[in-house]
Amino acid sequence: MLKELTLKKTYDSETDDLLGQFYIPALQNSKFYNRITGYFSAQALVSAAKGLSNFFVNNGHYKLITGIITSEKDFDAIKSGLAKAEDVVPENLFLDEDVLYDEIQHDYLKILAYLIRENRLDIKIAVLPESQRGIFHEKIGIFEDEEGDKVSFSGSINETGKGWGNNKEEFKVFRSWDEGQNEYLNTDCDKFDKYWNNRVFSFNVIDIPTAIKRNLINIGSDENIESVLKRISSRETKESEQIKLHPFQNEAIKCWIENGSRGILEMATGTGKTYTALGAAKIIINKFEKICLIISVPYTHLATQWSKDVSRFFPKMIVIAAHSQSIGWEKKVSEFLSDFRDGNSGSFAIIVTYDTLASEKFIHLFSKKMNKNNAYMLISDEVHNMGSSRRKSGMIDGINFRLGLSATPMRWRDEEGTEEIKKYFDKSVFKYDLKQAIEDGFLSHYTYHPIFVKMSEDEMEKYEEFTLKISKSFRGGDININNSYMSLLLIQRSKVLKNIKSKINRFEELITTMRSNNKTDHLLVYCDASDQLKITQEIINKYGIINHQFTQEESNEEREKILKNFDTGVYDCLVAIKCLDEGVNVPSTKRAIILASTTNPREYIQRRGRVLRKIDGQEKIAEIYDFTVLPPDDKGKEVISETERKIFKNELTRIEEFLDTADNKAEVLIEINQYMLKYEVYL
């Protein structure tokens, strides 16, 4: 009986004999064996022949759900059993344990057919829909004895000869008579019953005859699981061939390859960094046949966007999301890394947020299951995010191919973080700037309109207080953003400028004008924080402009729906905080109002990029309205202070960047000339 066995809670092939200590004894003491597995190989019968011969002689019944049958010979044996072929087998096959053991060793395929013919082994096939672009990969086993006691196990192991005999495997074990483990065991049992009876929505569990008739069975070749995954993950499809890279994208890939498959691509927002990176990945796949592709992103909604892009470029590639909103990602990542390490997997992608990539959990998983002989590639989107002190640990040494992407790879006021990025990814190997992209027709032309607003005396006083504190705390050298106190002071001072009260009245005036000119459709408004967003939305609502916020509060699913409604015109306007700064595709945008003006080049360059994307190649001239802060009125004041001059100088730096590629550059230069003369600061 199962209760009489001495079972561990966890088994690991590195230290345990999986067959001798667990699998064979469990079979010998069971009446029923229910199994869910990604792959099934008849060689598993040979590995566990000692246990299975006892199990079947004692009238044991075996039910199996699998995603892949790993051999054509296995498949033929199954079809033979279904056809009730009258193969010659010993009469006492299921009466004598030694006879059955010998027959399994001698001709396991014949025994497989006979087990199916005699209804001792029932097999069903798990079939995922085409749109899911993956494989069935769960692994659970459940033993039950005559007393009704049960033992379940779940982990990395497949029902194959290699799984039980050769691979590096591990799994956990749960007992029905242990109250503390009942919940886990019952979950495994319920899952098997649900799957066996096809009570699932995301895939189908089909009996073998139906699966054969509908040609739904994935089959390998001579026990070679890799051949199955290679077919499932086929890269040469009609859909992928439709994605043609532009010459400058191919040039970027060439530069990266020539630099040892390491480096950073500095490409303007909206110029196709994603497909360029995936094109580079395809080169590595063609060279090594398969890779583990890790794509790191700053936000979860970008993980969703990348997942879609990977599926468009590699329609059959398996994609795993690994972040806070992806439940159970640890198990999936662990299983696929194990299969990849052991040669039982084709190419697959893990899309991970920077926070997860830098976590101890992910690093431990990856380091434990890495095979230095395999190809691992990291694509880091908005790579500047990786240089922060809490994310540097995500720069994992074992990844041999490294590609960083960013329009602005330099970290603002953080030379140390910038150097860490360069050290890990190497230098920038290719640049394609905004001016060139506009000239080449890949991005839209735009007009730039600085909206000047003045600080109040109180706001100026508060700004000067923070400036004094910064000056006192700074004792020579460059300001480093990793200095937490200095960082806090700089953020607090910048918020004074971002939340100038006069911005609100000027914003309402602008909205009134835009409304009267029918220019409020496909409008983005960038705010600094929730208070500013709330006031802004009240004004927008006042003028009957249909809008929606786009912030950290919305889930990935909500964000997708919001963006779709914005594209189709259900919403005229999106009011955003931060989340639209990096990577999000909103090509339908015609105009943007930037209330949260910033001196951080990365932020304002990214925000401009959101507006310049084209939709389906259509021409448009985008409009950017940038709220620009000036010191208070200085009536009666003879001398301009250094602080006032610096305020305008910082704002002028942003104006210069926007003007450089704007269609109305000359017009704006005339407008700002009065301020340059006043503050004696020039372009």
C-alpha positions in Angstrom: 0.0 0.0 0.0 1.1 3.6 -0.7 1.0 4.5 3.0 3.7 1.9 3.7 6.2 3.6 1.4 8.8 6.0 2.7 8.4 8.9 0.3 10.3 12.2 0.3 8.6 15.5 -0.3 10.9 16.4 -3.1 12.9 14.3 -5.6 15.9 15.6 -7.6 17.7 13.4 -10.2 21.0 14.9 -9.1 20.8 13.2 -5.7 17.9 10.7 -5.9 17.2 7.5 -7.9 13.9 8.6 -9.4 13.0 5.1 -10.6 14.2 3.0 -7.7 13.2 5.3 -4.9 9.9 6.6 -6.2 8.4 5.6 -9.5 8.7 1.8 -9.5 7.7 1.4 -5.8 4.7 3.7 -6.4 3.6 1.6 -9.4 4.0 -1.6 -7.5 1.6 -0.4 -4.8 -1.0 1.2 -7.0 -4.3 0.2 -8.7 -4.6 3.3 -10.8 -2.1 5.6 -12.4 -3.2 8.9 -14.0 -0.6 10.9 -15.9 -0.5 14.4 -17.5 2.7 14.9 -19.6 4.0 17.2 -22.3 5.7 14.3 -24.1 5.1 10.5 -24.1 7.7 7.9 -25.2 7.1 4.1 -25.2 10.7 3.9 -23.9 9.2 4.9 -20.5 7.7 1.4 -20.4 11.2 -0.1 -20.5 12.6 2.3 -17.9 9.9 1.3 -15.4 9.3 -2.3 -16.6 9.8 -3.7 -13.1 7.1 -1.5 -11.7 4.7 -1.6 -14.6 4.8 -5.4 -14.9 3.7 -5.7 -11.3 1.1 -2.9 -11.8 -0.6 -4.5 -14.8 -0.5 -8.1 -13.4 -2.4 -6.7 -10.4 -5.1 -5.3 -12.8 -3.7 -1.8 -12.7 -5.3 0.8 -15.1 -3.2 3.6 -16.7 -4.7 6.8 -18.1 -2.5 9.2 -20.0 -2.9 12.7 -21.4 0.0 13.9 -23.5 0.7 16.8 -25.9 3.4 15.0 -28.0 4.1 11.4 -29.0 7.9 11.4 -29.6 8.2 8.6 -32.1 6.6 7.4 -35.3 7.1 3.9 -34.1 5.2 4.6 -30.9 2.4 6.2 -33.0 2.2 3.1 -35.2 2.0 0.8 -32.2 -0.8 3.0 -30.8 -2.7 2.8 -34.1 -2.1 -1.0 -34.1 -3.6 -1.3 -30.6 -6.6 0.8 -31.6 -7.1 -1.5 -34.6 -7.3 -4.5 -32.3 -4.5 -6.2 -34.3 -4.2 -9.8 -33.3 -0.5 -9.9 -32.5 0.8 -13.1 -31.0 1.5 -12.6 -27.3 2.0 -15.0 -24.5 -1.3 -16.3 -23.0 -0.2 -15.6 -19.4 1.1 -12.1 -20.2 -1.0 -10.4 -17.5 -0.7 -13.3 -15.1 3.0 -13.6 -14.6 5.0 -10.6 -13.6 8.3 -12.1 -14.9 6.8 -12.9 -18.3 5.4 -9.3 -18.7 8.8 -7.8 -17.6 10.7 -9.9 -20.2 8.2 -9.0 -23.0 8.5 -5.3 -22.2 12.3 -5.6 -22.4 12.1 -7.7 -25.6 9.5 -5.8 -27.6 8.0 -2.8 -25.8 6.2 -1.5 -28.9 4.2 -4.7 -29.1 3.3 -4.4 -25.4 2.2 -0.8 -25.9 -0.2 -1.9 -28.7 -1.4 -4.8 -26.6 -2.0 -2.5 -23.5 -4.2 -0.2 -25.7 -6.0 -3.2 -27.3 -6.9 -4.6 -23.9 -8.0 -1.2 -22.5 -5.2 -1.3 -19.8 -3.8 1.9 -21.1 -6.0 4.8 -22.3 -4.5 7.7 -24.1 -5.9 11.2 -24.9 -4.2 14.1 -26.7 -4.1 17.7 -25.5 -4.4 20.0 -28.5 -3.8 23.8 -28.1 -5.5 26.2 -30.6 -3.4 27.5 -33.5 -3.6 31.0 -32.1 -1.9 30.0 -28.9 1.3 29.2 -30.7 2.6 26.9 -28.1 2.7 23.3 -26.8 1.0 21.5 -24.0 3.7 21.3 -21.3 2.1 20.3 -18.0 3.5 17.3 -15.9 1.5 15.7 -13.2 1.2 12.1 -12.0 -1.4 10.5 -9.6 -1.2 7.1 -8.0 -4.1 5.4 -6.2 -4.1 2.1 -4.3 -6.9 -0.3 -3.3 -7.5 1.5 -0.1 -8.2 4.8 -1.9 -5.0 6.4 -0.7 -3.3 8.7 -3.2 0.0 10.1 -4.0 0.6 12.9 -6.6 3.7 14.4 -8.1 4.3 17.5 -10.2 7.5 19.0 -11.5 9.7 18.9 -14.6 9.5 15.3 -15.6 7.9 13.9 -18.8 6.7 10.4 -19.3 9.7 9.4 -21.5 12.6 7.1 -21.2 14.9 10.1 -21.0 12.7 11.8 -18.4 12.9 8.9 -16.0 16.4 7.7 -16.8 18.7 10.4 -18.2 17.6 14.0 -17.8 18.1 16.4 -15.0 14.6 16.4 -13.4 12.9 17.4 -10.1 9.4 17.1 -8.7 7.4 17.5 -5.5 5.2 14.8 -3.9 1.9 15.1 -2.0 0.1 12.4 0.1 -3.6 12.1 0.7 -3.1 11.0 4.3 -1.1 14.1 5.2 -3.6 16.9 6.0 -1.1 19.6 5.2 -0.7 18.2 1.6 -4.3 17.4 0.9 -5.0 20.7 -0.8 -2.2 20.3 -3.3 -3.1 16.6 -4.0 -6.7 17.4 -4.6 -5.8 20.2 -7.0 -3.8 17.7 -9.0 -6.6 15.2 -9.0 -9.2 17.8 -9.9 -7.1 19.0 -12.8 -6.7 15.5 -14.2 -10.5 14.9 -14.0 -11.2 18.3 -15.6 -8.7 17.6 -18.4 -9.7 14.0 -19.0 -13.3 15.1 -19.4 -12.3 18.1 -21.6 -13.8 20.6 -19.2 -11.3 23.3 -20.2 -11.6 26.4 -22.3 -8.1 27.3 -23.5 -7.4 23.9 -25.3 -9.0 20.5 -26.1 -8.4 17.0 -24.7 -9.3 14.6 -27.5 -9.4 10.8 -27.7 -6.8 9.1 -29.9 -9.1 8.0 -32.7 -10.5 11.5 -33.2 -7.1 13.1 -33.0 -5.8 10.7 -35.6 -8.8 11.4 -37.9 -8.3 15.1 -37.6 -4.5 15.0 -37.9 -4.0 16.7 -34.6 -1.2 14.6 -33.1 2.3 16.0 -32.9 4.9 13.3 -33.6 8.7 13.5 -33.3 11.2 11.2 -35.0 12.9 8.3 -33.3 12.6 9.7 -29.8 13.8 13.1 -30.9 11.7 15.7 -29.1 13.8 18.5 -30.6 12.4 17.6 -34.1 8.9 18.1 -32.8 9.6 21.6 -31.4 11.6 22.5 -34.4 8.5 21.9 -36.5 6.2 23.6 -34.1 8.5 26.6 -33.8 9.2 26.7 -37.6 10.5 30.1 -38.6 10.0 29.8 -42.3 6.4 30.6 -42.6 4.5 32.7 -45.1 3.5 35.1 -42.3 7.0 35.7 -41.2 8.2 36.1 -44.8 5.8 39.1 -45.1 7.8 41.1 -42.6 10.5 42.7 -44.6 13.2 44.8 -42.9 14.2 48.1 -44.4 17.9 48.6 -45.5 18.8 50.6 -42.4 17.4 47.9 -40.2 19.5 45.2 -42.0 22.5 47.5 -41.6 21.9 47.8 -37.9 21.9 44.0 -37.6 25.1 43.7 -39.6 26.8 46.2 -37.3 25.7 44.2 -34.3 26.9 40.9 -35.7 30.2 42.4 -36.7 30.7 43.6 -33.1 30.6 40.0 -31.8 26.8 40.0 -31.5 26.9 42.5 -28.7 26.0 46.2 -28.7 23.4 48.9 -28.5 21.2 50.2 -31.3 20.4 53.9 -30.9 17.3 54.2 -33.1 14.7 57.0 -32.9 11.4 56.0 -31.4 9.1 54.6 -34.0 11.8 53.4 -36.4 11.3 49.7 -35.9 13.7 48.7 -33.1 11.5 45.7 -32.2 11.6 44.0 -35.6 15.3 45.0 -36.0 16.1 43.1 -32.8 14.0 40.1 -33.8 15.8 40.1 -37.2 19.1 39.9 -35.2 17.6 37.0 -33.2 16.7 35.2 -36.4 20.4 35.4 -37.5 21.4 33.7 -34.2 18.7 31.0 -34.6 19.9 30.3 -38.2 23.4 29.8 -36.9 22.7 27.8 -33.8 19.3 26.2 -34.8 17.8 27.2 -31.5 18.1 29.8 -28.8 16.6 30.8 -25.5 15.5 34.4 -26.2 15.1 36.7 -23.2 13.4 40.0 -23.8 13.5 42.5 -21.0 11.1 45.5 -20.8 10.4 48.2 -18.2 6.6 47.7 -17.9 4.2 44.8 -18.1 2.1 46.4 -20.9 5.2 46.4 -23.0 5.6 42.7 -22.3 2.2 42.2 -23.9 3.2 44.3 -26.9 6.5 42.4 -27.4 4.7 39.1 -27.1 2.5 40.1 -30.0 5.4 41.2 -32.1 7.4 38.0 -31.4 4.4 36.0 -32.5 4.1 38.0 -35.7 7.8 37.6 -36.5 8.1 34.0 -35.4 4.5 32.7 -35.7 5.2 29.3 -34.0 7.6 30.4 -31.3 6.6 29.6 -27.8 6.4 32.8 -25.7 6.4 32.8 -21.9 5.6 36.0 -19.9 7.5 36.4 -16.6 6.4 39.3 -14.5 4.2 40.2 -11.5 0.9 39.9 -13.6 1.9 36.5 -15.0 0.7 33.8 -12.5 2.9 30.7 -12.2 5.6 32.0 -14.5 8.3 30.4 -12.3 7.2 26.9 -13.1 6.9 27.5 -16.8 10.3 29.2 -17.0 11.9 26.4 -15.0 10.4 23.7 -17.2 11.4 25.3 -20.5 14.9 26.2 -19.2 15.3 22.5 -18.1 14.2 21.2 -21.5 16.4 23.6 -23.3 19.4 22.7 -21.2 18.9 19.0 -21.8 18.4 19.3 -25.5 14.7 18.6 -25.4 13.4 22.0 -26.6 13.6 24.2 -29.6 13.8 28.0 -29.6 11.5 29.8 -27.1 11.2 33.4 -25.7 10.9 34.6 -22.2 9.5 38.2 -21.9 10.4 39.6 -18.6 10.2 42.9 -16.8 13.5 44.4 -15.6 12.4 44.0 -12.0 11.7 40.3 -12.5 15.0 39.8 -14.5 16.9 41.3 -11.6 15.1 39.3 -8.9 16.9 36.6 -7.0 14.2 34.1 -8.0 14.8 34.6 -11.8 18.6 34.7 -11.5 18.7 31.6 -9.4 16.4 29.7 -11.9 18.5 30.8 -14.9 21.9 30.1 -13.3 20.8 26.7 -12.0 19.5 25.5 -15.4 21.9 27.2 -17.8 23.9 25.1 -20.2 27.0 27.0 -21.4 27.0 25.1 -24.7 23.6 26.5 -25.6 22.8 29.9 -27.2 21.1 32.5 -25.0 20.2 35.9 -26.2 19.1 39.0 -24.3 17.2 41.8 -26.0 16.8 44.8 -23.6 14.1 47.2 -24.7 14.6 50.8 -23.4 18.0 49.6 -22.2 18.7 52.7 -20.1 16.3 51.3 -17.5 18.8 48.5 -16.8 21.4 50.7 -15.4 19.6 51.6 -12.2 21.2 50.3 -9.0 18.4 47.8 -8.2 18.3 46.4 -11.8 22.0 45.9 -12.5 21.9 42.4 -11.1 19.8 41.5 -14.2 23.0 41.7 -16.3 23.5 37.9 -16.2 27.0 36.7 -17.2 25.8 33.5 -18.8 23.9 35.2 -21.6 26.3 35.2 -24.6 24.4 37.4 -27.1 23.4 40.9 -25.9 21.4 43.6 -27.7 20.3 46.9 -26.1 17.7 49.1 -27.7 17.0 52.8 -26.9 16.6 56.1 -28.6 18.3 57.5 -25.5 20.7 54.9 -24.0 22.5 57.5 -21.8 21.1 57.6 -18.2 20.4 61.2 -17.2 22.7 62.3 -14.4 23.9 58.8 -13.8 27.3 58.2 -15.3 27.9 55.1 -13.2 24.7 53.5 -14.5 25.5 54.4 -18.1 29.0 52.9 -17.8 27.5 49.7 -16.4 25.2 49.4 -19.4 28.2 50.0 -21.8 30.3 47.5 -19.9 27.7 44.8 -20.3 26.3 45.4 -23.8 29.4 47.1 -25.2 29.3 50.3 -27.3 26.5 51.8 -29.5 27.1 50.0 -32.8 24.4 51.8 -34.9 22.6 55.1 -34.8 19.5 56.2 -36.8 18.3 59.6 -35.5 15.0 61.3 -35.7 16.0 63.8 -38.4 17.1 61.0 -40.8 13.9 59.0 -40.0 11.7 62.0 -40.9 13.7 62.6 -44.1 13.4 59.0 -45.1 9.7 59.1 -44.5 9.5 56.6 -41.6 8.2 59.2 -39.1 5.8 62.1 -39.5 6.7 65.7 -39.8 5.6 67.9 -36.9 5.1 71.5 -35.7 6.2 72.6 -32.3 4.4 75.2 -30.1 6.0 76.2 -26.8 3.3 77.5 -24.4 4.9 80.0 -22.0 3.7 80.1 -18.5 5.1 82.1 -15.6 5.8 81.1 -12.0 4.3 82.9 -9.1 6.5 84.6 -6.5 5.6 81.8 -4.0 6.6 79.1 -6.5 9.8 80.9 -7.3 10.6 81.1 -3.6 10.0 77.3 -3.1 12.2 76.6 -6.2 15.0 78.7 -4.8 14.7 76.9 -1.4 15.3 73.5 -3.1 18.1 75.0 -5.1 19.9 76.2 -2.0 19.5 72.8 -0.3 21.0 71.1 -3.4 23.9 73.6 -3.4 24.6 72.9 0.2 24.5 69.2 -0.2 26.6 69.2 -3.3 30.4 69.4 -2.7 32.1 69.2 -6.0 32.0 66.7 -8.8 29.1 65.6 -11.0 25.6 65.2 -9.5 24.9 61.5 -9.5 21.2 60.4 -9.5 22.1 57.4 -7.3 22.7 59.8 -4.4 19.3 59.2 -2.8 19.2 62.6 -0.9 20.3 64.5 -4.0 17.9 62.6 -6.1 15.0 63.5 -3.8 15.9 67.2 -3.8 16.1 67.3 -7.6 12.8 65.5 -8.0 11.1 67.8 -5.5 12.5 70.9 -7.3 11.4 69.6 -10.7 7.9 69.0 -9.4 7.7 72.7 -8.6 8.1 73.5 -12.4 5.9 70.6 -13.5 3.0 71.8 -11.4 3.0 75.6 -11.9 -0.5 76.7 -11.2 -0.7 79.1 -14.2 -0.5 76.0 -16.4 -4.1 75.1 -15.6 -5.6 78.4 -16.8 -3.4 78.3 -19.9 -4.3 74.7 -20.6 -8.0 75.6 -20.6 -7.4 78.4 -23.0 -5.5 76.0 -25.3 -8.3 73.4 -25.1 -10.9 76.1 -25.9 -9.0 77.1 -29.0 -8.4 73.5 -30.1 -12.1 72.6 -29.5 -13.3 75.5 -31.7 -10.9 74.4 -34.4 -12.0 70.8 -34.2 -8.5 69.7 -33.1 -9.2 67.6 -30.0 -9.3 64.1 -31.7 -6.5 61.7 -31.2 -5.0 63.9 -28.5 -2.5 62.9 -25.8 -2.1 64.9 -22.7 1.0 64.2 -20.5 0.6 65.1 -16.8 3.0 64.8 -13.9 0.8 63.3 -11.1 -2.7 62.3 -10.2 -3.7 65.8 -8.9 -2.7 67.4 -12.1 -4.4 64.6 -14.1 -7.7 65.0 -12.2 -7.8 68.8 -12.8 -6.9 68.3 -16.4 -9.7 65.7 -17.0 -12.2 68.0 -15.3 -11.4 70.7 -17.9 -11.5 68.2 -20.8 -14.8 66.9 -19.6 -16.1 70.4 -19.3 -15.7 70.8 -23.1 -17.3 67.5 -23.9 -14.2 65.8 -25.1 -14.4 62.0 -24.5 -11.3 60.9 -22.8 -9.7 58.2 -20.6 -6.8 58.1 -18.2 -3.8 55.9 -19.0 -1.8 55.3 -15.8 -0.2 52.6 -13.6 -3.7 51.9 -12.2 -5.0 50.1 -15.3 -4.3 46.5 -15.9 -2.7 45.3 -19.1 -6.1 44.1 -20.5 -7.6 47.5 -19.7 -4.7 49.3 -21.4 -5.0 47.3 -24.6 -8.7 48.1 -24.7 -8.1 51.8 -24.0 -5.5 52.1 -26.8 -7.8 50.3 -29.2 -10.7 52.7 -28.4 -8.3 55.6 -28.8 -7.1 54.3 -32.2 -10.7 53.8 -33.4 -11.9 57.2 -32.2 -14.1 56.0 -29.3 -11.9 58.1 -27.1 -10.8 61.5 -28.4 -8.1 62.0 -25.8 -5.8 60.0 -23.5 -4.6 61.7 -20.3 -1.4 59.9 -19.2 1.1 59.7 -16.4 4.5 58.1 -17.3 3.0 54.9 -18.9 3.0 56.4 -22.4 6.6 57.6 -22.2 8.3 54.4 -23.4 7.6 51.8 -26.1 3.8 52.0 -26.4 2.5 52.1 -29.9 -0.1 54.8 -30.5 0.4 55.7 -34.2 -3.0 57.2 -34.5 -2.0 60.2 -32.3 -2.2 63.5 -34.1 -1.3 66.0 -31.4 0.2 66.0 -27.9 0.0 68.5 -25.0 2.9 68.2 -22.6 1.9 69.7 -19.2 4.6 67.8 -17.3 7.5 69.5 -19.0 10.8 67.9 -18.0 14.5 68.6 -18.3 15.2 64.9 -18.7 16.1 64.4 -22.4 15.0 60.7 -22.3 11.5 61.6 -21.1 10.7 64.4 -23.6 12.3 62.6 -26.5 10.3 59.5 -25.8 7.1 61.6 -25.5 7.7 63.3 -28.8 8.2 59.8 -30.3 4.7 58.8 -29.4 3.3 61.5 -31.7 5.4 60.9 -34.8 4.6 57.3 -35.5 2.7 56.8 -38.8 -0.4 54.6 -39.0 -0.4 52.3 -42.1 2.1 54.6 -43.8 -0.4 57.5 -43.9 1.1 61.0 -44.0 0.3 63.4 -41.2 1.8 66.5 -39.7 1.7 66.1 -35.9 1.4 69.0 -33.4 3.3 69.2 -30.1 2.3 71.8 -27.5 4.9 72.1 -24.8 4.2 74.0 -21.6 7.4 76.0 -20.9 8.1 77.7 -17.6 9.4 81.2 -17.1 10.4 83.0 -13.9 7.9 85.4 -12.4 7.3 88.9 -13.9 10.2 91.1 -13.0 8.7 94.6 -13.2 11.1 97.1 -11.6 13.8 94.4 -11.4 17.1 95.5 -13.0 19.2 92.3 -12.7 18.2 88.8 -13.7 19.3 86.3 -11.1 21.4 83.3 -11.9 18.5 81.0 -10.8 16.1 82.7 -13.2 18.7 82.4 -16.0 19.1 78.7 -15.3 15.4 78.0 -15.3 15.1 79.4 -18.8 18.4 77.8 -19.9 17.0 74.3 -18.9 13.8 75.0 -20.7 15.6 76.2 -23.7 17.6 73.0 -23.9 14.3 71.1 -24.5 13.0 73.7 -26.9 16.2 73.4 -28.9 15.8 69.6 -29.2 12.2 69.9 -30.3 12.9 72.7 -32.8 15.8 70.9 -34.5 13.4 68.8 -36.6 10.2 70.9 -36.4 8.6 72.2 -39.6 8.0 75.6 -38.0 11.5 76.2 -36.6 11.9 79.7 -38.0 8.6 80.9 -36.7 9.3 79.7 -33.2 12.8 81.2 -33.2 11.3 84.6 -33.7 8.9 84.0 -30.8 11.5 82.9 -28.3 14.1 85.5 -29.3 12.7 88.0 -26.8 13.3 85.6 -24.0 16.8 84.7 -25.1 17.6 88.4 -25.1 16.0 89.0 -21.7 17.8 86.1 -20.0 21.0 86.3 -22.1 20.8 82.6 -22.9 20.9 81.6 -26.6 20.6 78.5 -28.8 
